Amino acid sequence: MPPGSVLRIRPYVPEDYRAVVRLWKRSGIEVGPSDVPAEIERARRRDPGLFLVAVQGARRVGVVLGRFDGRRGWIHHLAVDPAHRGRGLGRRLVLELERRLARAGCPKVNLHVLRSNAAVVPFYERLGYGTRDLLFLDKWLRGAPIRPHRGRYPRDRGESRTPDRPRTRGPPGRPSGR
């Protein structure tokens, strides 16, 4: 940290977009189809003050995208610049987001962790988060303003897999054994 350089956490502004995307990529976060400027702006307008950026001087060194659906809060895309890790910045971002969610009346916060990023689970456990034995399902809606990048996810290639069933070929979203 440069001498005299103060770290502050503030709400995201559209001018942060390019730097935030670079930070996500440097941190190993896959930037997906819902991370385009129009979708980020929609999220920012819907949940003002929940998309937070940590700034030191002119550099964006941390970011977390918070959401509140009226029932549950969500943590998305928490990232800390690799050069700033191990100094408590991720913790500060999560605690600030939790404070803002609580002030909005949110009783519970959820987050997803990709299996490929499971090493981060102890970080969240130290903050009081617990794991649950869940399966995550999703579906892209026809006519939605955004679409997944073709071939990015196994389902996009017509494959599906569940823990107790082998990989299957066929249209995504069609249950077998009807």
Summary of the structure (lengths in Angstrom):
residues: 178
radius of gyration: 18.0
end to end distance: 60.0
largest distance: 65.9
contacts: 404
relative contact order: 0.12
helix: 34%
strand: 23%
